[in-house]
Amino acid sequence: AIIVLPGFIKLWHTKHMNILIKFSGEFFDGKDDLSVEGKDFLNQFKPDQHCYVVIGGGNRARGRDSRHKQPAADNIGVISTLMNGFILKENLLDRGYKVKLFSHFIGFGELYSHTTAIEAYNHGNWVIFASGLGKVGYISTDVNSVIKGLEVGADAVIKITKSGGVYDKDPKFADDA
């Protein structure tokens, strides 16, 4: 089940809010599409709604769980967020939304600038942030969500996840989480 604050989508339907959503890697199928839960989540939006999105990559690679040492593990995670970002972008385009994908790498979407991202948002685009903070390792996409939210002046940062809380370990793999 998707954990969303009660009434959040309804409130968003009635009041214009600049929202940044942390779209977890678990909303992708691990191949080249959204999971059933990811598609269900997008189905809650009206055609005239848009938001900022930070993409997670944990469905492909999770830096903290990698057998590789940092920063290599973080670099693999950054690439996984780019892959997921393009998948989300294509899904949104297929639904008729305007979309801009920003990254910290030339040639992979728009080169990130908070002012350009705000301008794209103000023109009715879904704004997707992929590639984390670029070449900055040791930072999760959850932390990046807050940083990007502050940079673009979001009214709220919402983490959409399947987990039922905040854990010190991955509850899928650790019984003592």
Secondary structure as UniProt FT lines:
FT   TURN            6..7
FT   HELIX           8..14
FT   STRAND          19..23
FT   HELIX           25..27
FT   HELIX           36..42
FT   TURN            43..44
FT   TURN            47..48
FT   STRAND          52..55
FT   TURN            58..60
FT   HELIX           63..65
FT   TURN            70..71
FT   HELIX           72..94
FT   TURN            95..96
FT   STRAND          99..103
FT   TURN            106..107
FT   STRAND          110..111
FT   HELIX           114..122
FT   TURN            123..124
FT   STRAND          126..129
FT   TURN            132..133
FT   HELIX           141..152
FT   STRAND          156..161
FT   TURN            171..173
FT   TURN            175..176
//
